[in-house]
Amino acid sequence: MGVTRLKRKDRRNKTFSRLEVQFLKLATNIELGSRSAEKKDSQIAKNNAVLAIAAAK
């Protein structure tokens, strides 16, 4: 079965959605009170705490 080429608009949307997901995964500055508030025992919170300690030294 042949591979169908995406139209330009769909290729652009695919790229932008991939970049958006990548950006959201890297986001560490989650605002307080937002619906996506980070749990205090999450891995990102632990990583931020370790980075803060390392930066203080």
N, CA, C and O atoms as a Tripos MOL2 file, in Angstrom:
@<TRIPOS>MOLECULE
protein
  228   227    57     0     0
PROTEIN
NO_CHARGES

@<TRIPOS>ATOM
      1 N           0.8410   -1.1960    0.0000 N.3       1 MET1
      2 CA          0.0000    0.0000    0.0000 C.3       1 MET1
      3 C           0.8770    1.2480    0.0000 C.2       1 MET1
      4 O           1.8180    1.3450    0.7880 O.2       1 MET1
      5 N           0.5800    2.1850   -0.8650 N.am      2 GLY2
      6 CA          1.4060    3.3730   -0.9930 C.3       2 GLY2
      7 C           1.2260    4.3460    0.1530 C.2       2 GLY2
      8 O           0.1660    4.4120    0.7770 O.2       2 GLY2
      9 N           2.2670    5.0910    0.4140 N.am      3 VAL3
     10 CA          2.2040    6.1090    1.4670 C.3       3 VAL3
     11 C           1.6160    7.3800    0.8610 C.2       3 VAL3
     12 O           2.0840    7.8540   -0.1740 O.2       3 VAL3
     13 N           0.6060    7.9220    1.4980 N.am      4 THR4
     14 CA         -0.0090    9.1490    0.9860 C.3       4 THR4
     15 C           0.7040   10.3520    1.5920 C.2       4 THR4
     16 O           1.0150   10.3730    2.7830 O.2       4 THR4
     17 N           0.9570   11.3490    0.7530 N.am      5 ARG5
     18 CA          1.5910   12.5740    1.2420 C.3       5 ARG5
     19 C           0.5550   13.4490    1.9150 C.2       5 ARG5
     20 O          -0.5780   13.5660    1.4470 O.2       5 ARG5
     21 N           0.9530   14.0590    3.0130 N.am      6 LEU6
     22 CA          0.0700   14.9980    3.6770 C.3       6 LEU6
     23 C           0.0610   16.3080    2.9040 C.2       6 LEU6
     24 O           1.0750   16.7120    2.3350 O.2       6 LEU6
     25 N          -1.0700   16.9550    2.8880 N.am      7 LYS7
     26 CA         -1.1290   18.2900    2.2890 C.3       7 LYS7
     27 C          -0.3450   19.2510    3.1780 C.2       7 LYS7
     28 O          -0.0880   18.9720    4.3490 O.2       7 LYS7
     29 N           0.0260   20.3810    2.5960 N.am      8 ARG8
     30 CA          0.9090   21.3210    3.3030 C.3       8 ARG8
     31 C           0.3220   21.7300    4.6570 C.2       8 ARG8
     32 O           1.0410   21.8010    5.6540 O.2       8 ARG8
     33 N          -0.9840   21.9990    4.6870 N.am      9 LYS9
     34 CA         -1.6290   22.4270    5.9350 C.3       9 LYS9
     35 C          -1.5080   21.3400    7.0030 C.2       9 LYS9
     36 O          -1.2410   21.6390    8.1670 O.2       9 LYS9
     37 N          -1.7040   20.0730    6.6070 N.am     10 ASP10
     38 CA         -1.6360   18.9680    7.5690 C.3      10 ASP10
     39 C          -0.2050   18.7300    8.0400 C.2      10 ASP10
     40 O           0.0230   18.4150    9.2080 O.2      10 ASP10
     41 N           0.7670   18.8820    7.1230 N.am     11 ARG11
     42 CA          2.1690   18.7390    7.5430 C.3      11 ARG11
     43 C           2.5120   19.7970    8.5810 C.2      11 ARG11
     44 O           3.1840   19.5100    9.5710 O.2      11 ARG11
     45 N           2.0400   21.0370    8.3470 N.am     12 ARG12
     46 CA          2.3100   22.1370    9.2750 C.3      12 ARG12
     47 C           1.6680   21.8490   10.6310 C.2      12 ARG12
     48 O           2.2980   22.0390   11.6710 O.2      12 ARG12
     49 N           0.4210   21.3930   10.6200 N.am     13 ASN13
     50 CA         -0.2670   21.1000   11.8760 C.3      13 ASN13
     51 C           0.4400   19.9890   12.6370 C.2      13 ASN13
     52 O           0.5550   20.0460   13.8620 O.2      13 ASN13
     53 N           0.9160   18.9760   11.9140 N.am     14 LYS14
     54 CA          1.6240   17.8700   12.5590 C.3      14 LYS14
     55 C           2.8880   18.3790   13.2540 C.2      14 LYS14
     56 O           3.1830   18.0020   14.3880 O.2      14 LYS14
     57 N           3.6270   19.2420   12.5530 N.am     15 THR15
     58 CA          4.8670   19.7820   13.1190 C.3      15 THR15
     59 C           4.5740   20.6480   14.3400 C.2      15 THR15
     60 O           5.2280   20.5200   15.3750 O.2      15 THR15
     61 N           3.5880   21.5270   14.2090 N.am     16 PHE16
     62 CA          3.2910   22.4290   15.3160 C.3      16 PHE16
     63 C           2.7750   21.6790   16.5310 C.2      16 PHE16
     64 O           3.1240   22.0210   17.6610 O.2      16 PHE16
     65 N           1.9380   20.6470   16.3140 N.am     17 SER17
     66 CA          1.4150   19.9020   17.4590 C.3      17 SER17
     67 C           2.5450   19.1440   18.1570 C.2      17 SER17
     68 O           2.5580   19.0330   19.3830 O.2      17 SER17
     69 N           3.5000   18.6200   17.3680 N.am     18 ARG18
     70 CA          4.6330   17.9090   17.9720 C.3      18 ARG18
     71 C           5.4850   18.8660   18.7970 C.2      18 ARG18
     72 O           5.9030   18.5340   19.9060 O.2      18 ARG18
     73 N           5.7420   20.0600   18.2520 N.am     19 LEU19
     74 CA          6.5460   21.0410   18.9850 C.3      19 LEU19
     75 C           5.8220   21.5260   20.2330 C.2      19 LEU19
     76 O           6.4460   21.7780   21.2630 O.2      19 LEU19
     77 N           4.4930   21.6550   20.1350 N.am     20 GLU20
     78 CA          3.7290   22.1120   21.2860 C.3      20 GLU20
     79 C           3.7940   21.0870   22.4190 C.2      20 GLU20
     80 O           3.9600   21.4530   23.5830 O.2      20 GLU20
     81 N           3.6640   19.8100   22.0790 N.am     21 VAL21
     82 CA          3.7610   18.7560   23.0880 C.3      21 VAL21
     83 C           5.1440   18.7650   23.7130 C.2      21 VAL21
     84 O           5.2790   18.6240   24.9290 O.2      21 VAL21
     85 N           6.1790   18.9300   22.8870 N.am     22 GLN22
     86 CA          7.5460   18.9720   23.4090 C.3      22 GLN22
     87 C           7.7120   20.1460   24.3790 C.2      22 GLN22
     88 O           8.3220   19.9930   25.4370 O.2      22 GLN22
     89 N           7.1740   21.3050   24.0250 N.am     23 PHE23
     90 CA          7.2740   22.4790   24.8890 C.3      23 PHE23
     91 C           6.5560   22.2280   26.2130 C.2      23 PHE23
     92 O           7.0740   22.5710   27.2760 O.2      23 PHE23
     93 N           5.3630   21.6300   26.1520 N.am     24 LEU24
     94 CA          4.6010   21.3950   27.3770 C.3      24 LEU24
     95 C           5.2970   20.3880   28.2810 C.2      24 LEU24
     96 O           5.2180   20.4980   29.5050 O.2      24 LEU24
     97 N           5.9780   19.4070   27.6930 N.am     25 LYS25
     98 CA          6.7100   18.4370   28.5080 C.3      25 LYS25
     99 C           7.8780   19.0980   29.2260 C.2      25 LYS25
    100 O           8.2220   18.7150   30.3440 O.2      25 LYS25
    101 N           8.4880   20.0920   28.5820 N.am     26 LEU26
    102 CA          9.6550   20.7560   29.1710 C.3      26 LEU26
    103 C           9.2740   21.8550   30.1600 C.2      26 LEU26
    104 O          10.1230   22.3470   30.9040 O.2      26 LEU26
    105 N           8.0080   22.2360   30.1670 N.am     27 ALA27
    106 CA          7.5840   23.3600   30.9990 C.3      27 ALA27
    107 C           7.7540   23.0230   32.4780 C.2      27 ALA27
    108 O           7.2660   21.9990   32.9550 O.2      27 ALA27
    109 N           8.4460   23.8920   33.1850 N.am     28 THR28
    110 CA          8.6190   23.6840   34.6240 C.3      28 THR28
    111 C           8.0020   24.8230   35.4230 C.2      28 THR28
    112 O           7.8590   24.7160   36.6410 O.2      28 THR28
    113 N           7.6390   25.9000   34.7630 N.am     29 ASN29
    114 CA          7.0830   27.0510   35.4730 C.3      29 ASN29
    115 C           5.5470   27.0000   35.3930 C.2      29 ASN29
    116 O           4.9260   27.7950   34.6860 O.2      29 ASN29
    117 N           4.9630   26.0770   36.1110 N.am     30 ILE30
    118 CA          3.5100   25.9250   36.1150 C.3      30 ILE30
    119 C           2.9320   26.9100   37.1270 C.2      30 ILE30
    120 O           3.3650   26.9540   38.2790 O.2      30 ILE30
    121 N           1.9710   27.6850   36.6980 N.am     31 GLU31
    122 CA          1.4350   28.7400   37.5520 C.3      31 GLU31
    123 C           0.6130   28.1620   38.6920 C.2      31 GLU31
    124 O          -0.0590   27.1430   38.5330 O.2      31 GLU31
    125 N           0.6720   28.8200   39.8440 N.am     32 LEU32
    126 CA         -0.1330   28.3970   40.9760 C.3      32 LEU32
    127 C          -1.6000   28.6530   40.6760 C.2      32 LEU32
    128 O          -1.9590   29.6720   40.0840 O.2      32 LEU32
    129 N          -2.4310   27.7270   41.0860 N.am     33 GLY33
    130 CA         -3.8600   27.9000   40.8940 C.3      33 GLY33
    131 C          -4.3490   27.5190   39.5200 C.2      33 GLY33
    132 O          -5.5470   27.6220   39.2530 O.2      33 GLY33
    133 N          -3.4690   27.0800   38.6320 N.am     34 SER34
    134 CA         -3.9280   26.6680   37.3100 C.3      34 SER34
    135 C          -4.5460   25.2760   37.4100 C.2      34 SER34
    136 O          -4.3130   24.5450   38.3730 O.2      34 SER34
    137 N          -5.3230   24.9310   36.4170 N.am     35 ARG35
    138 CA         -5.9880   23.6270   36.4480 C.3      35 ARG35
    139 C          -4.9840   22.4920   36.3360 C.2      35 ARG35
    140 O          -5.2680   21.3650   36.7440 O.2      35 ARG35
    141 N          -3.8250   22.7810   35.7910 N.am     36 SER36
    142 CA         -2.7960   21.7510   35.6460 C.3      36 SER36
    143 C          -1.7300   21.9190   36.7270 C.2      36 SER36
    144 O          -0.5410   21.7450   36.4590 O.2      36 SER36
    145 N          -2.1450   22.2520   37.9260 N.am     37 ALA37
    146 CA         -1.1850   22.4740   39.0120 C.3      37 ALA37
    147 C          -0.3900   21.1950   39.2710 C.2      37 ALA37
    148 O          -0.9340   20.0910   39.2760 O.2      37 ALA37
    149 N           0.9050   21.3760   39.4830 N.am     38 GLU38
    150 CA          1.7930   20.2430   39.6940 C.3      38 GLU38
    151 C           1.6320   19.7070   41.1110 C.2      38 GLU38
    152 O           1.5400   20.4710   42.0720 O.2      38 GLU38
    153 N           1.5980   18.3810   41.2250 N.am     39 LYS39
    154 CA          1.5450   17.7750   42.5560 C.3      39 LYS39
    155 C           2.8850   17.9830   43.2540 C.2      39 LYS39
    156 O           3.9290   18.0360   42.6040 O.2      39 LYS39
    157 N           2.8480   18.1000   44.5780 N.am     40 LYS40
    158 CA          4.0940   18.4070   45.2930 C.3      40 LYS40
    159 C           5.0600   17.2270   45.3020 C.2      40 LYS40
    160 O           6.2560   17.4210   45.5190 O.2      40 LYS40
    161 N           4.5670   15.9980   45.0690 N.am     41 ASP41
    162 CA          5.4450   14.8280   45.0710 C.3      41 ASP41
    163 C           5.7220   14.3210   43.6490 C.2      41 ASP41
    164 O           6.1410   13.1780   43.4660 O.2      41 ASP41
    165 N           5.4880   15.1750   42.6480 N.am     42 SER42
    166 CA          5.7430   14.7470   41.2660 C.3      42 SER42
    167 C           7.2430   14.7840   40.9800 C.2      42 SER42
    168 O           8.0140   15.4090   41.7090 O.2      42 SER42
    169 N           7.6350   14.1120   39.9210 N.am     43 GLN43
    170 CA          9.0500   14.0530   39.5670 C.3      43 GLN43
    171 C           9.5860   15.4240   39.1710 C.2      43 GLN43
    172 O          10.7360   15.7460   39.4710 O.2      43 GLN43
    173 N           8.7800   16.2230   38.5100 N.am     44 ILE44
    174 CA          9.2360   17.5670   38.1010 C.3      44 ILE44
    175 C           9.5150   18.4220   39.3360 C.2      44 ILE44
    176 O          10.4980   19.1620   39.3740 O.2      44 ILE44
    177 N           8.6460   18.3180   40.3440 N.am     45 ALA45
    178 CA          8.8610   19.0880   41.5690 C.3      45 ALA45
    179 C          10.1410   18.6370   42.2690 C.2      45 ALA45
    180 O          10.8920   19.4630   42.7870 O.2      45 ALA45
    181 N          10.3880   17.3400   42.2840 N.am     46 LYS46
    182 CA         11.6210   16.8160   42.8980 C.3      46 LYS46
    183 C          12.8470   17.3090   42.1270 C.2      46 LYS46
    184 O          13.8470   17.7070   42.7220 O.2      46 LYS46
    185 N          12.7550   17.2760   40.8010 N.am     47 ASN47
    186 CA         13.8760   17.7390   39.9760 C.3      47 ASN47
    187 C          14.1530   19.2180   40.2240 C.2      47 ASN47
    188 O          15.3080   19.6260   40.3440 O.2      47 ASN47
    189 N          13.0880   20.0240   40.3020 N.am     48 ASN48
    190 CA         13.2610   21.4580   40.5440 C.3      48 ASN48
    191 C          13.9100   21.7070   41.9000 C.2      48 ASN48
    192 O          14.7460   22.6020   42.0330 O.2      48 ASN48
    193 N          13.5300   20.9190   42.9110 N.am     49 ALA49
    194 CA         14.1150   21.0910   44.2420 C.3      49 ALA49
    195 C          15.6190   20.7710   44.2040 C.2      49 ALA49
    196 O          16.4290   21.4890   44.7900 O.2      49 ALA49
    197 N          15.9750   19.6980   43.5170 N.am     50 VAL50
    198 CA         17.3980   19.3110   43.4180 C.3      50 VAL50
    199 C          18.1750   20.3770   42.6500 C.2      50 VAL50
    200 O          19.2950   20.7250   43.0250 O.2      50 VAL50
    201 N          17.5820   20.8920   41.5760 N.am     51 LEU51
    202 CA         18.2560   21.9390   40.8090 C.3      51 LEU51
    203 C          18.4270   23.2200   41.6160 C.2      51 LEU51
    204 O          19.4420   23.9050   41.4900 O.2      51 LEU51
    205 N          17.4310   23.5470   42.4500 N.am     52 ALA52
    206 CA         17.5250   24.7360   43.2860 C.3      52 ALA52
    207 C          18.6520   24.5890   44.3040 C.2      52 ALA52
    208 O          19.3870   25.5420   44.5620 O.2      52 ALA52
    209 N          18.7880   23.3990   44.8810 N.am     53 ILE53
    210 CA         19.8650   23.1430   45.8490 C.3      53 ILE53
    211 C          21.2300   23.2360   45.1530 C.2      53 ILE53
    212 O          22.1730   23.8260   45.6790 O.2      53 ILE53
    213 N          21.3080   22.6430   43.9650 N.am     54 ALA54
    214 CA         22.5750   22.6580   43.2240 C.3      54 ALA54
    215 C          22.9480   24.0790   42.8040 C.2      54 ALA54
    216 O          24.1270   24.4320   42.8070 O.2      54 ALA54
    217 N          21.9610   24.8950   42.4420 N.am     55 ALA55
    218 CA         22.2370   26.2590   42.0180 C.3      55 ALA55
    219 C          22.6590   27.1260   43.1970 C.2      55 ALA55
    220 O          23.3910   28.1010   43.0210 O.2      55 ALA55
    221 N          22.2050   26.7790   44.3890 N.am     56 ALA56
    222 CA         22.5230   27.5770   45.5740 C.3      56 ALA56
    223 C          23.9810   27.3750   46.0140 C.2      56 ALA56
    224 O          24.5510   28.2310   46.6910 O.2      56 ALA56
    225 N          24.5670   26.2690   45.6370 N.am     57 LYS57
    226 CA         25.9540   25.9780   46.0730 C.3      57 LYS57
    227 C          26.9700   26.7380   45.2790 C.2      57 LYS57
    228 O          28.1690   26.6040   45.5220 O.2      57 LYS57
@<TRIPOS>BOND
     1     1     2 1
     2     2     3 1
     3     3     4 2
     4     3     5 am
     5     5     6 1
     6     6     7 1
     7     7     8 2
     8     7     9 am
     9     9    10 1
    10    10    11 1
    11    11    12 2
    12    11    13 am
    13    13    14 1
    14    14    15 1
    15    15    16 2
    16    15    17 am
    17    17    18 1
    18    18    19 1
    19    19    20 2
    20    19    21 am
    21    21    22 1
    22    22    23 1
    23    23    24 2
    24    23    25 am
    25    25    26 1
    26    26    27 1
    27    27    28 2
    28    27    29 am
    29    29    30 1
    30    30    31 1
    31    31    32 2
    32    31    33 am
    33    33    34 1
    34    34    35 1
    35    35    36 2
    36    35    37 am
    37    37    38 1
    38    38    39 1
    39    39    40 2
    40    39    41 am
    41    41    42 1
    42    42    43 1
    43    43    44 2
    44    43    45 am
    45    45    46 1
    46    46    47 1
    47    47    48 2
    48    47    49 am
    49    49    50 1
    50    50    51 1
    51    51    52 2
    52    51    53 am
    53    53    54 1
    54    54    55 1
    55    55    56 2
    56    55    57 am
    57    57    58 1
    58    58    59 1
    59    59    60 2
    60    59    61 am
    61    61    62 1
    62    62    63 1
    63    63    64 2
    64    63    65 am
    65    65    66 1
    66    66    67 1
    67    67    68 2
    68    67    69 am
    69    69    70 1
    70    70    71 1
    71    71    72 2
    72    71    73 am
    73    73    74 1
    74    74    75 1
    75    75    76 2
    76    75    77 am
    77    77    78 1
    78    78    79 1
    79    79    80 2
    80    79    81 am
    81    81    82 1
    82    82    83 1
    83    83    84 2
    84    83    85 am
    85    85    86 1
    86    86    87 1
    87    87    88 2
    88    87    89 am
    89    89    90 1
    90    90    91 1
    91    91    92 2
    92    91    93 am
    93    93    94 1
    94    94    95 1
    95    95    96 2
    96    95    97 am
    97    97    98 1
    98    98    99 1
    99    99   100 2
   100    99   101 am
   101   101   102 1
   102   102   103 1
   103   103   104 2
   104   103   105 am
   105   105   106 1
   106   106   107 1
   107   107   108 2
   108   107   109 am
   109   109   110 1
   110   110   111 1
   111   111   112 2
   112   111   113 am
   113   113   114 1
   114   114   115 1
   115   115   116 2
   116   115   117 am
   117   117   118 1
   118   118   119 1
   119   119   120 2
   120   119   121 am
   121   121   122 1
   122   122   123 1
   123   123   124 2
   124   123   125 am
   125   125   126 1
   126   126   127 1
   127   127   128 2
   128   127   129 am
   129   129   130 1
   130   130   131 1
   131   131   132 2
   132   131   133 am
   133   133   134 1
   134   134   135 1
   135   135   136 2
   136   135   137 am
   137   137   138 1
   138   138   139 1
   139   139   140 2
   140   139   141 am
   141   141   142 1
   142   142   143 1
   143   143   144 2
   144   143   145 am
   145   145   146 1
   146   146   147 1
   147   147   148 2
   148   147   149 am
   149   149   150 1
   150   150   151 1
   151   151   152 2
   152   151   153 am
   153   153   154 1
   154   154   155 1
   155   155   156 2
   156   155   157 am
   157   157   158 1
   158   158   159 1
   159   159   160 2
   160   159   161 am
   161   161   162 1
   162   162   163 1
   163   163   164 2
   164   163   165 am
   165   165   166 1
   166   166   167 1
   167   167   168 2
   168   167   169 am
   169   169   170 1
   170   170   171 1
   171   171   172 2
   172   171   173 am
   173   173   174 1
   174   174   175 1
   175   175   176 2
   176   175   177 am
   177   177   178 1
   178   178   179 1
   179   179   180 2
   180   179   181 am
   181   181   182 1
   182   182   183 1
   183   183   184 2
   184   183   185 am
   185   185   186 1
   186   186   187 1
   187   187   188 2
   188   187   189 am
   189   189   190 1
   190   190   191 1
   191   191   192 2
   192   191   193 am
   193   193   194 1
   194   194   195 1
   195   195   196 2
   196   195   197 am
   197   197   198 1
   198   198   199 1
   199   199   200 2
   200   199   201 am
   201   201   202 1
   202   202   203 1
   203   203   204 2
   204   203   205 am
   205   205   206 1
   206   206   207 1
   207   207   208 2
   208   207   209 am
   209   209   210 1
   210   210   211 1
   211   211   212 2
   212   211   213 am
   213   213   214 1
   214   214   215 1
   215   215   216 2
   216   215   217 am
   217   217   218 1
   218   218   219 1
   219   219   220 2
   220   219   221 am
   221   221   222 1
   222   222   223 1
   223   223   224 2
   224   223   225 am
   225   225   226 1
   226   226   227 1
   227   227   228 2
@<TRIPOS>SUBSTRUCTURE
     1 MET1         2 RESIDUE 1 A MET
     2 GLY2         6 RESIDUE 1 A GLY
     3 VAL3        10 RESIDUE 1 A VAL
     4 THR4        14 RESIDUE 1 A THR
     5 ARG5        18 RESIDUE 1 A ARG
     6 LEU6        22 RESIDUE 1 A LEU
     7 LYS7        26 RESIDUE 1 A LYS
     8 ARG8        30 RESIDUE 1 A ARG
     9 LYS9        34 RESIDUE 1 A LYS
    10 ASP10       38 RESIDUE 1 A ASP
    11 ARG11       42 RESIDUE 1 A ARG
    12 ARG12       46 RESIDUE 1 A ARG
    13 ASN13       50 RESIDUE 1 A ASN
    14 LYS14       54 RESIDUE 1 A LYS
    15 THR15       58 RESIDUE 1 A THR
    16 PHE16       62 RESIDUE 1 A PHE
    17 SER17       66 RESIDUE 1 A SER
    18 ARG18       70 RESIDUE 1 A ARG
    19 LEU19       74 RESIDUE 1 A LEU
    20 GLU20       78 RESIDUE 1 A GLU
    21 VAL21       82 RESIDUE 1 A VAL
    22 GLN22       86 RESIDUE 1 A GLN
    23 PHE23       90 RESIDUE 1 A PHE
    24 LEU24       94 RESIDUE 1 A LEU
    25 LYS25       98 RESIDUE 1 A LYS
    26 LEU26      102 RESIDUE 1 A LEU
    27 ALA27      106 RESIDUE 1 A ALA
    28 THR28      110 RESIDUE 1 A THR
    29 ASN29      114 RESIDUE 1 A ASN
    30 ILE30      118 RESIDUE 1 A ILE
    31 GLU31      122 RESIDUE 1 A GLU
    32 LEU32      126 RESIDUE 1 A LEU
    33 GLY33      130 RESIDUE 1 A GLY
    34 SER34      134 RESIDUE 1 A SER
    35 ARG35      138 RESIDUE 1 A ARG
    36 SER36      142 RESIDUE 1 A SER
    37 ALA37      146 RESIDUE 1 A ALA
    38 GLU38      150 RESIDUE 1 A GLU
    39 LYS39      154 RESIDUE 1 A LYS
    40 LYS40      158 RESIDUE 1 A LYS
    41 ASP41      162 RESIDUE 1 A ASP
    42 SER42      166 RESIDUE 1 A SER
    43 GLN43      170 RESIDUE 1 A GLN
    44 ILE44      174 RESIDUE 1 A ILE
    45 ALA45      178 RESIDUE 1 A ALA
    46 LYS46      182 RESIDUE 1 A LYS
    47 ASN47      186 RESIDUE 1 A ASN
    48 ASN48      190 RESIDUE 1 A ASN
    49 ALA49      194 RESIDUE 1 A ALA
    50 VAL50      198 RESIDUE 1 A VAL
    51 LEU51      202 RESIDUE 1 A LEU
    52 ALA52      206 RESIDUE 1 A ALA
    53 ILE53      210 RESIDUE 1 A ILE
    54 ALA54      214 RESIDUE 1 A ALA
    55 ALA55      218 RESIDUE 1 A ALA
    56 ALA56      222 RESIDUE 1 A ALA
    57 LYS57      226 RESIDUE 1 A LYS
